Amino acid sequence: MYRKWLTSIALLAVVSVVALAQQPSPPKTQLKVGDKAPDFTLRATDGKTYKLSDFKGKKNVVLAIYVLAFTGG
């Protein structure tokens, strides 16, 4: 029983390492803390497209990203 459990854990660890190794490196940026964010466009879960500039003048903007949440990717 312990052998199957340990084998499963080891297999999960190997798969995790392989998956992490294939992740692309994040894009390089010259932004510093306190800099203005560049304008960008994203599609929301409601299917609409929003631009950061649409919220200009609002007090706060929160961007929440749920990686692979309810997606096919």
C-alpha positions, 0 to 999 in steps of 0.5 A, a space after each residue: 500500500 505504501 509502495 503505491 502511495 510513494 510511487 504516485 507521489 514520485 510520479 506527481 513530482 516528476 510531472 510537476 517538474 516537467 510542467 514547470 520546466 516548460 513554462 515560458 519566462 515572463 516578458 521583460 519590462 522596464 516598469 518600476 514600482 509606481 510607474 503608470 501601467 501601459 494601456 492593454 486590452 483583455 477579454 472578460 468572462 462576460 465575453 466583452 473586451 475591456 481596455 485599461 484606459 476605459 477605467 481612467 479616472 476611477 479610483 481603483 482598478 483590480 485585475 484578478 487572473 485565475 490561471 486555467 480557471 474554467 478554460 481549456 488551456 
